[in-house]
Amino acid sequence: MKLTVYTLDDKMFTLDVAAELELENFKALCEFECGGIPAREIAILNNGVPLRDDKKTLGAFGLKDGDVVVLQRMRNQPAAPQAQAAAAGGLPFPMFDFSNIQVPGASSSSSQQRSQRPPAPPPQRPADEPDPASLLEMLRNSPHDRSLLKERNPPLSEAVEAGDLAKFTEVLTQQRKERAEKEAQRIRLLTADPFDPEVQRLINEEIQQKNIEENMNVAMEEMPESFGQVVMLYIDCMVNGHPVKAFVDSGAQMTIMSKACAERCNIMRLVDKRWAGIAKGVGTQKIIGRVHVAQIQIRTAFLQSSFSVLEDQPMDMLLGLDMLRRHQCTIDLKKNILLIGSSNTETPFLSEADLPECARLNRQVSDSSLTDQEREDRALAEALAKSAEEAELAELNSREETSARGEKRKSTENDVGGPSKKTARK
């Protein structure tokens, strides 16, 4: 008869054996096929039940042609103490434990002996699982691992950011328990009836999960950049003389602005509330109204645009398709610029360090967790950056005014000098 042997590391092979073959010889054949697992450490399971008597034949265990058995490796199996005692003393019955039987007159002494017994040791953690305290310390000292953990395991990431060892240990223990339950379910699946509909559904789910894992491994090897996050496209602009960092989104139908930004730019007085409504996209936002015409300055270009003002919007301003199409804008990702065709103006997209707080991939810590010195350093850095931007803008405006005056002077000289030359000729 032919028996199919399936191992827990997803190996499978078929053995053509006789029904009269003893189990110990069958294990020897399996040792030869597996290559590395000694026969004394091999356990054979049929329908979830281990086959224990090595001198018993395969037919006596009820195995038939075409059956599937599971091979499992059992490490460091101690011999049963009862079997050893029976073999040593030749007793035909197992040894019973009479320690819990109370003898009259000796109850106090027995209870004292039981109270003096050392307590049972707590269950030890497997050697391959690190200590929660050392794991927490390692994650807190590695920003890269924390960012990956935040993306792939949010519950554990929250415990790491909180720095609470008790919460971290609780979440870690729960997740380890769930993994152990899944592994136990997988083992039961291997030893169950393969024609059961529920078992077939679980097998199908496991096959799909393996395909997903294989697909992810191929992606990590061929295009690892797909697992990173992309910096969004922001530009610097001015609205009513106030600096604003605008998000360029060609997938948005209209240009929008937050209520806080509209108040900062002093254009809330121009909001037409007759255009109030609900903006629907990935989520929903309440539209307060619409500013029909406002001026946006991008570099040296002054553009006219309309805004829909939203009540609760994290980003200050979003340049939608209406504004980009009206001014014939081109998003050039090779040069990392936004080209405004109507004025032939180029402006670079901002780097991650210059993005607003809501758009950064690795957000900074809140002000409440900063020291006074760190707050002063941050305020000084922001003031210096703002001063540099204002100086650059002032120098640019000064150059434009100088060039405009020179052109005006030339045109005036041409107008005055023209008639005098004609008079001299006459």
Protein Blocks (a to p, Z undefined) as FASTA:
>chain_A
ZZddddfkopacdddddfklcfklmmmmmmmmnoopafklpccdeehiacfblmbcfkln
opaehiacdddddehiacdfklmmmmmnopabdcddfklpccehilmmmmmmmmmpccdd
dddddfklccfklmmmmmmmmmklmmmmmmmmmmlmmmmmnopaklmmmmmmmmmmmmmm
mmmmmmmmmmmcfkbmklmmmmmmmmmmmmmmmmmmmmmmmmmmlmpccddddddddeeh
iacdddddfkbfbdcddfklmmmnopmmmpcfklgccdddfbccddfbdcfbdcddehjb
ccdddddddfbdfbfbdcdfklmmmnopacdfknopacdfklopacddddfklpcfklpf
bdcddfklpcfklmmmmmmmmmmmmmmmmmmmmmmmmmmmmmmmmmmmmmmmmmmmmmmm
mmmmZZ
